[in-house]
Amino acid sequence: MATSSITENLRVNNPKLLEVYAEALEKAETEGVQPRVAPVFETVTDPDEIRNTLLRNIEIWGKTVNENL
């Protein structure tokens, strides 16, 4: 088991912390690990939309915008 090496070298001076740790281990054992879902990205190909997004980001970060872009 993967946790055997963790608990082998564990020193806890706070009983409450030990209880929280034990509960977390029990929860992980019963519930398992939920797989991460990859975020969905949409591909933007419209040049005007790309330009507007970049200009909006520049304004948000307080940079000066060149009007001739």
NUNUPA-162326 format. One record per residue: residue in three letters; x, y, z of N, C-alpha, C in turn. Coordinates in steps of 0.05 Angstrom, whole numbers, always signed. Example, Ala and Ser with C-alpha at 12.3 -4.5 7.8 and 13.67 -1.06 7.14 Angstrom:
<nodes>
<node><res>ALA</res><n_u>+264</n_u><n_v>-114</n_v><n_w>+156</n_w><ca_u>+246</ca_u><ca_v>-90</ca_v><ca_w>+156</ca_w><c_u>+264</c_u><c_v>-66</c_v><c_w>+156</c_w></node>
<node><res>SER</res><n_u>+257</n_u><n_v>-45</n_v><n_w>+142</n_w><ca_u>+273</ca_u><ca_v>-21</ca_v><ca_w>+143</ca_w><c_u>+258</c_u><c_v>+1</c_v><c_w>+157</c_w></node>
</nodes>
This chain:
<nodes>
<node><res>MET</res><n_u>+17</n_u><n_v>-24</n_v><n_w>+0</n_w><ca_u>+0</ca_u><ca_v>+0</ca_v><ca_w>+0</ca_w><c_u>+18</c_u><c_v>+25</c_v><c_w>+0</c_w></node>
<node><res>ALA</res><n_u>+10</n_u><n_v>+45</n_v><n_w>-14</n_w><ca_u>+26</ca_u><ca_v>+69</ca_v><ca_w>-18</ca_w><c_u>+29</c_u><c_v>+85</c_v><c_w>+8</c_w></node>
<node><res>THR</res><n_u>+10</n_u><n_v>+84</n_v><n_w>+26</n_w><ca_u>+12</ca_u><ca_v>+99</ca_v><ca_w>+50</ca_w><c_u>+30</c_u><c_v>+87</c_v><c_w>+72</c_w></node>
<node><res>SER</res><n_u>+38</n_u><n_v>+62</n_v><n_w>+68</n_w><ca_u>+55</ca_u><ca_v>+50</ca_v><ca_w>+89</ca_w><c_u>+81</c_u><c_v>+64</c_v><c_w>+93</c_w></node>
<node><res>SER</res><n_u>+93</n_u><n_v>+74</n_v><n_w>+71</n_w><ca_u>+118</ca_u><ca_v>+89</ca_v><ca_w>+74</ca_w><c_u>+114</c_u><c_v>+116</c_v><c_w>+86</c_w></node>
<node><res>ILE</res><n_u>+90</n_u><n_v>+128</n_v><n_w>+83</n_w><ca_u>+84</ca_u><ca_v>+154</ca_v><ca_w>+95</ca_w><c_u>+81</c_u><c_v>+151</c_v><c_w>+125</c_w></node>
<node><res>THR</res><n_u>+66</n_u><n_v>+131</n_v><n_w>+133</n_w><ca_u>+60</ca_u><ca_v>+128</ca_v><ca_w>+162</ca_w><c_u>+84</c_u><c_v>+117</c_v><c_w>+177</c_w></node>
<node><res>GLU</res><n_u>+103</n_u><n_v>+106</n_v><n_w>+163</n_w><ca_u>+126</ca_u><ca_v>+95</ca_v><ca_w>+177</ca_w><c_u>+143</c_u><c_v>+116</c_v><c_w>+190</c_w></node>
<node><res>ASN</res><n_u>+146</n_u><n_v>+139</n_v><n_w>+178</n_w><ca_u>+164</ca_u><ca_v>+160</ca_v><ca_w>+188</ca_w><c_u>+148</c_u><c_v>+185</c_v><c_w>+198</c_w></node>
<node><res>LEU</res><n_u>+123</n_u><n_v>+181</n_v><n_w>+206</n_w><ca_u>+106</ca_u><ca_v>+203</ca_v><ca_w>+213</ca_w><c_u>+107</c_u><c_v>+207</c_v><c_w>+243</c_w></node>
<node><res>ARG</res><n_u>+112</n_u><n_v>+232</n_v><n_w>+252</n_w><ca_u>+111</ca_u><ca_v>+239</ca_v><ca_w>+281</ca_w><c_u>+91</c_u><c_v>+261</c_v><c_w>+284</c_w></node>
<node><res>VAL</res><n_u>+72</n_u><n_v>+257</n_v><n_w>+301</n_w><ca_u>+51</ca_u><ca_v>+277</ca_v><ca_w>+305</ca_w><c_u>+50</c_u><c_v>+283</c_v><c_w>+335</c_w></node>
<node><res>ASN</res><n_u>+53</n_u><n_v>+309</n_v><n_w>+341</n_w><ca_u>+52</ca_u><ca_v>+317</ca_v><ca_w>+369</ca_w><c_u>+24</c_u><c_v>+328</c_v><c_w>+377</c_w></node>
<node><res>ASN</res><n_u>+7</n_u><n_v>+332</n_v><n_w>+358</n_w><ca_u>-19</ca_u><ca_v>+343</ca_v><ca_w>+363</ca_w><c_u>-40</c_u><c_v>+321</c_v><c_w>+358</c_w></node>
<node><res>PRO</res><n_u>-55</n_u><n_v>+313</n_v><n_w>+378</n_w><ca_u>-74</ca_u><ca_v>+291</ca_v><ca_w>+374</ca_w><c_u>-97</c_u><c_v>+298</c_v><c_w>+355</c_w></node>
<node><res>LYS</res><n_u>-104</n_u><n_v>+324</n_v><n_w>+354</n_w><ca_u>-125</ca_u><ca_v>+332</ca_v><ca_w>+335</ca_w><c_u>-115</c_u><c_v>+329</c_v><c_w>+306</c_w></node>
<node><res>LEU</res><n_u>-90</n_u><n_v>+336</n_v><n_w>+302</n_w><ca_u>-79</ca_u><ca_v>+334</ca_v><ca_w>+275</ca_w><c_u>-77</c_u><c_v>+304</c_v><c_w>+267</c_w></node>
<node><res>LEU</res><n_u>-71</n_u><n_v>+287</n_v><n_w>+285</n_w><ca_u>-70</ca_u><ca_v>+259</ca_v><ca_w>+280</ca_w><c_u>-97</c_u><c_v>+248</c_v><c_w>+272</c_w></node>
<node><res>GLU</res><n_u>-118</n_u><n_v>+258</n_v><n_w>+286</n_w><ca_u>-145</ca_u><ca_v>+249</ca_v><ca_w>+280</ca_w><c_u>-153</c_u><c_v>+259</c_v><c_w>+252</c_w></node>
<node><res>VAL</res><n_u>-147</n_u><n_v>+283</n_v><n_w>+245</n_w><ca_u>-154</ca_u><ca_v>+294</ca_v><ca_w>+219</ca_w><c_u>-139</c_u><c_v>+278</c_v><c_w>+197</c_w></node>
<node><res>TYR</res><n_u>-114</n_u><n_v>+271</n_v><n_w>+202</n_w><ca_u>-98</ca_u><ca_v>+256</ca_v><ca_w>+183</ca_w><c_u>-110</c_u><c_v>+228</c_v><c_w>+179</c_w></node>
<node><res>ALA</res><n_u>-118</n_u><n_v>+215</n_v><n_w>+201</n_w><ca_u>-130</ca_u><ca_v>+189</ca_v><ca_w>+199</ca_w><c_u>-156</c_u><c_v>+189</c_v><c_w>+184</c_w></node>
<node><res>GLU</res><n_u>-173</n_u><n_v>+210</n_v><n_w>+189</n_w><ca_u>-198</ca_u><ca_v>+213</ca_v><ca_w>+175</ca_w><c_u>-193</c_u><c_v>+217</c_v><c_w>+145</c_w></node>
<node><res>ALA</res><n_u>-173</n_u><n_v>+232</n_v><n_w>+138</n_w><ca_u>-166</ca_u><ca_v>+237</ca_v><ca_w>+110</ca_w><c_u>-158</c_u><c_v>+211</c_v><c_w>+96</c_w></node>
<node><res>LEU</res><n_u>-142</n_u><n_v>+195</n_v><n_w>+110</n_w><ca_u>-134</ca_u><ca_v>+170</ca_v><ca_w>+99</ca_w><c_u>-157</c_u><c_v>+151</c_v><c_w>+95</c_w></node>
<node><res>GLU</res><n_u>-175</n_u><n_v>+150</n_v><n_w>+115</n_w><ca_u>-199</ca_u><ca_v>+133</ca_v><ca_w>+112</ca_w><c_u>-217</c_u><c_v>+143</c_v><c_w>+89</c_w></node>
<node><res>LYS</res><n_u>-220</n_u><n_v>+168</n_v><n_w>+87</n_w><ca_u>-237</ca_u><ca_v>+180</ca_v><ca_w>+66</ca_w><c_u>-225</c_u><c_v>+173</c_v><c_w>+38</c_w></node>
<node><res>ALA</res><n_u>-199</n_u><n_v>+176</n_v><n_w>+36</n_w><ca_u>-186</ca_u><ca_v>+170</ca_v><ca_w>+11</ca_w><c_u>-188</c_u><c_v>+140</c_v><c_w>+4</c_w></node>
<node><res>GLU</res><n_u>-188</n_u><n_v>+123</n_v><n_w>+24</n_w><ca_u>-190</ca_u><ca_v>+95</ca_v><ca_w>+19</ca_w><c_u>-218</c_u><c_v>+87</c_v><c_w>+11</c_w></node>
<node><res>THR</res><n_u>-238</n_u><n_v>+99</n_v><n_w>+23</n_w><ca_u>-266</ca_u><ca_v>+91</ca_v><ca_w>+16</ca_w><c_u>-276</c_u><c_v>+105</c_v><c_w>-9</c_w></node>
<node><res>GLU</res><n_u>-269</n_u><n_v>+130</n_v><n_w>-13</n_w><ca_u>-280</ca_u><ca_v>+145</ca_v><ca_w>-36</ca_w><c_u>-263</c_u><c_v>+142</c_v><c_w>-61</c_w></node>
<node><res>GLY</res><n_u>-237</n_u><n_v>+138</n_v><n_w>-57</n_w><ca_u>-219</ca_u><ca_v>+136</ca_v><ca_w>-80</ca_w><c_u>-213</c_u><c_v>+164</c_v><c_w>-90</c_w></node>
<node><res>VAL</res><n_u>-200</n_u><n_v>+165</n_v><n_w>-112</n_w><ca_u>-192</ca_u><ca_v>+190</ca_v><ca_w>-124</ca_w><c_u>-209</c_u><c_v>+196</c_v><c_w>-148</c_w></node>
<node><res>GLN</res><n_u>-220</n_u><n_v>+220</n_v><n_w>-150</n_w><ca_u>-236</ca_u><ca_v>+227</ca_v><ca_w>-173</ca_w><c_u>-218</c_u><c_v>+236</c_v><c_w>-196</c_w></node>
<node><res>PRO</res><n_u>-222</n_u><n_v>+225</n_v><n_w>-219</n_w><ca_u>-205</ca_u><ca_v>+233</ca_v><ca_w>-242</ca_w><c_u>-210</c_u><c_v>+262</c_v><c_w>-249</c_w></node>
<node><res>ARG</res><n_u>-189</n_u><n_v>+276</n_v><n_w>-257</n_w><ca_u>-191</ca_u><ca_v>+304</ca_v><ca_w>-265</ca_w><c_u>-203</c_u><c_v>+305</c_v><c_w>-293</c_w></node>
<node><res>VAL</res><n_u>-220</n_u><n_v>+325</n_v><n_w>-297</n_w><ca_u>-232</ca_u><ca_v>+329</ca_v><ca_w>-323</ca_w><c_u>-217</c_u><c_v>+351</c_v><c_w>-337</c_w></node>
<node><res>ALA</res><n_u>-207</n_u><n_v>+346</n_v><n_w>-361</n_w><ca_u>-192</ca_u><ca_v>+366</ca_v><ca_w>-376</ca_w><c_u>-211</c_u><c_v>+388</c_v><c_w>-384</c_w></node>
<node><res>PRO</res><n_u>-202</n_u><n_v>+413</n_v><n_w>-381</n_w><ca_u>-219</ca_u><ca_v>+435</ca_v><ca_w>-390</ca_w><c_u>-223</c_u><c_v>+435</c_v><c_w>-420</c_w></node>
<node><res>VAL</res><n_u>-246</n_u><n_v>+445</n_v><n_w>-428</n_w><ca_u>-253</ca_u><ca_v>+445</ca_v><ca_w>-457</ca_w><c_u>-246</c_u><c_v>+473</c_v><c_w>-467</c_w></node>
<node><res>PHE</res><n_u>-230</n_u><n_v>+474</n_v><n_w>-488</n_w><ca_u>-222</ca_u><ca_v>+499</ca_v><ca_w>-500</ca_w><c_u>-234</c_u><c_v>+501</c_v><c_w>-528</c_w></node>
<node><res>GLU</res><n_u>-243</n_u><n_v>+524</n_v><n_w>-535</n_w><ca_u>-253</ca_u><ca_v>+528</ca_v><ca_w>-562</ca_w><c_u>-232</c_u><c_v>+543</c_v><c_w>-578</c_w></node>
<node><res>THR</res><n_u>-228</n_u><n_v>+535</n_v><n_w>-602</n_w><ca_u>-208</ca_u><ca_v>+547</ca_v><ca_w>-620</ca_w><c_u>-220</c_u><c_v>+572</c_v><c_w>-633</c_w></node>
<node><res>VAL</res><n_u>-207</n_u><n_v>+594</n_v><n_w>-629</n_w><ca_u>-216</ca_u><ca_v>+619</ca_v><ca_w>-641</ca_w><c_u>-198</c_u><c_v>+625</c_v><c_w>-665</c_w></node>
<node><res>THR</res><n_u>-211</n_u><n_v>+628</n_v><n_w>-688</n_w><ca_u>-196</ca_u><ca_v>+633</ca_v><ca_w>-713</ca_w><c_u>-203</c_u><c_v>+660</c_v><c_w>-725</c_w></node>
<node><res>ASP</res><n_u>-223</n_u><n_v>+674</n_v><n_w>-715</n_w><ca_u>-231</ca_u><ca_v>+700</ca_v><ca_w>-726</ca_w><c_u>-211</c_u><c_v>+721</c_v><c_w>-717</c_w></node>
<node><res>PRO</res><n_u>-197</n_u><n_v>+733</n_v><n_w>-736</n_w><ca_u>-176</ca_u><ca_v>+753</ca_v><ca_w>-729</ca_w><c_u>-187</c_u><c_v>+776</c_v><c_w>-712</c_w></node>
<node><res>ASP</res><n_u>-211</n_u><n_v>+786</n_v><n_w>-718</n_w><ca_u>-222</ca_u><ca_v>+808</ca_v><ca_w>-702</ca_w><c_u>-228</c_u><c_v>+800</c_v><c_w>-673</c_w></node>
<node><res>GLU</res><n_u>-237</n_u><n_v>+775</n_v><n_w>-669</n_w><ca_u>-242</ca_u><ca_v>+766</ca_v><ca_w>-642</ca_w><c_u>-216</c_u><c_v>+763</c_v><c_w>-627</c_w></node>
<node><res>ILE</res><n_u>-196</n_u><n_v>+753</n_v><n_w>-640</n_w><ca_u>-169</ca_u><ca_v>+750</ca_v><ca_w>-628</ca_w><c_u>-158</c_u><c_v>+777</c_v><c_w>-620</c_w></node>
<node><res>ARG</res><n_u>-160</n_u><n_v>+796</n_v><n_w>-638</n_w><ca_u>-150</ca_u><ca_v>+823</ca_v><ca_w>-633</ca_w><c_u>-165</c_u><c_v>+836</c_v><c_w>-610</c_w></node>
<node><res>ASN</res><n_u>-191</n_u><n_v>+834</n_v><n_w>-609</n_w><ca_u>-207</ca_u><ca_v>+845</ca_v><ca_w>-588</ca_w><c_u>-200</c_u><c_v>+832</c_v><c_w>-561</c_w></node>
<node><res>THR</res><n_u>-196</n_u><n_v>+807</n_v><n_w>-560</n_w><ca_u>-188</ca_u><ca_v>+793</ca_v><ca_w>-536</ca_w><c_u>-161</c_u><c_v>+803</c_v><c_w>-526</c_w></node>
<node><res>LEU</res><n_u>-142</n_u><n_v>+805</n_v><n_w>-544</n_w><ca_u>-116</ca_u><ca_v>+814</ca_v><ca_w>-536</ca_w><c_u>-117</c_u><c_v>+843</c_v><c_w>-526</c_w></node>
<node><res>LEU</res><n_u>-132</n_u><n_v>+860</n_v><n_w>-540</n_w><ca_u>-134</ca_u><ca_v>+888</ca_v><ca_w>-531</ca_w><c_u>-147</c_u><c_v>+890</c_v><c_w>-504</c_w></node>
<node><res>ARG</res><n_u>-168</n_u><n_v>+873</n_v><n_w>-500</n_w><ca_u>-182</ca_u><ca_v>+873</ca_v><ca_w>-474</ca_w><c_u>-162</c_u><c_v>+865</c_v><c_w>-452</c_w></node>
<node><res>ASN</res><n_u>-146</n_u><n_v>+845</n_v><n_w>-457</n_w><ca_u>-126</ca_u><ca_v>+836</ca_v><ca_w>-437</ca_w><c_u>-106</c_u><c_v>+857</c_v><c_w>-432</c_w></node>
<node><res>ILE</res><n_u>-98</n_u><n_v>+872</n_v><n_w>-452</n_w><ca_u>-78</ca_u><ca_v>+894</ca_v><ca_w>-448</ca_w><c_u>-91</c_u><c_v>+915</c_v><c_w>-431</c_w></node>
<node><res>GLU</res><n_u>-116</n_u><n_v>+922</n_v><n_w>-435</n_w><ca_u>-129</ca_u><ca_v>+942</ca_v><ca_w>-419</ca_w><c_u>-132</c_u><c_v>+933</c_v><c_w>-390</c_w></node>
<node><res>ILE</res><n_u>-138</n_u><n_v>+907</n_v><n_w>-386</n_w><ca_u>-141</ca_u><ca_v>+897</ca_v><ca_w>-359</ca_w><c_u>-115</c_u><c_v>+899</c_v><c_w>-344</c_w></node>
<node><res>TRP</res><n_u>-93</n_u><n_v>+895</n_v><n_w>-357</n_w><ca_u>-67</ca_u><ca_v>+896</ca_v><ca_w>-343</ca_w><c_u>-55</c_u><c_v>+924</c_v><c_w>-343</c_w></node>
<node><res>GLY</res><n_u>-69</n_u><n_v>+944</n_v><n_w>-353</n_w><ca_u>-61</ca_u><ca_v>+971</ca_v><ca_w>-351</ca_w><c_u>-39</c_u><c_v>+980</c_v><c_w>-370</c_w></node>
<node><res>LYS</res><n_u>-36</n_u><n_v>+966</n_v><n_w>-392</n_w><ca_u>-16</ca_u><ca_v>+974</ca_v><ca_w>-412</ca_w><c_u>-28</c_u><c_v>+994</c_v><c_w>-431</c_w></node>
<node><res>THR</res><n_u>-11</n_u><n_v>+1009</n_v><n_w>-444</n_w><ca_u>-20</ca_u><ca_v>+1028</ca_v><ca_w>-464</ca_w><c_u>-25</c_u><c_v>+1014</c_v><c_w>-490</c_w></node>
<node><res>VAL</res><n_u>-48</n_u><n_v>+1021</n_v><n_w>-503</n_w><ca_u>-56</ca_u><ca_v>+1008</ca_v><ca_w>-527</ca_w><c_u>-49</c_u><c_v>+1026</c_v><c_w>-551</c_w></node>
<node><res>ASN</res><n_u>-35</n_u><n_v>+1014</n_v><n_w>-571</n_w><ca_u>-29</ca_u><ca_v>+1029</ca_v><ca_w>-595</ca_w><c_u>-53</c_u><c_v>+1028</c_v><c_w>-613</c_w></node>
<node><res>GLU</res><n_u>-64</n_u><n_v>+1051</n_v><n_w>-620</n_w><ca_u>-89</ca_u><ca_v>+1052</ca_v><ca_w>-636</ca_w><c_u>-85</c_u><c_v>+1042</c_v><c_w>-665</c_w></node>
<node><res>ASN</res><n_u>-60</n_u><n_v>+1040</n_v><n_w>-674</n_w><ca_u>-56</ca_u><ca_v>+1031</ca_v><ca_w>-702</ca_w><c_u>-53</c_u><c_v>+1001</c_v><c_w>-704</c_w></node>
<node><res>LEU</res><n_u>-59</n_u><n_v>+986</n_v><n_w>-683</n_w><ca_u>-56</ca_u><ca_v>+957</ca_v><ca_w>-685</ca_w><c_u>-76</c_u><c_v>+945</c_v><c_w>-704</c_w></node>
</nodes>
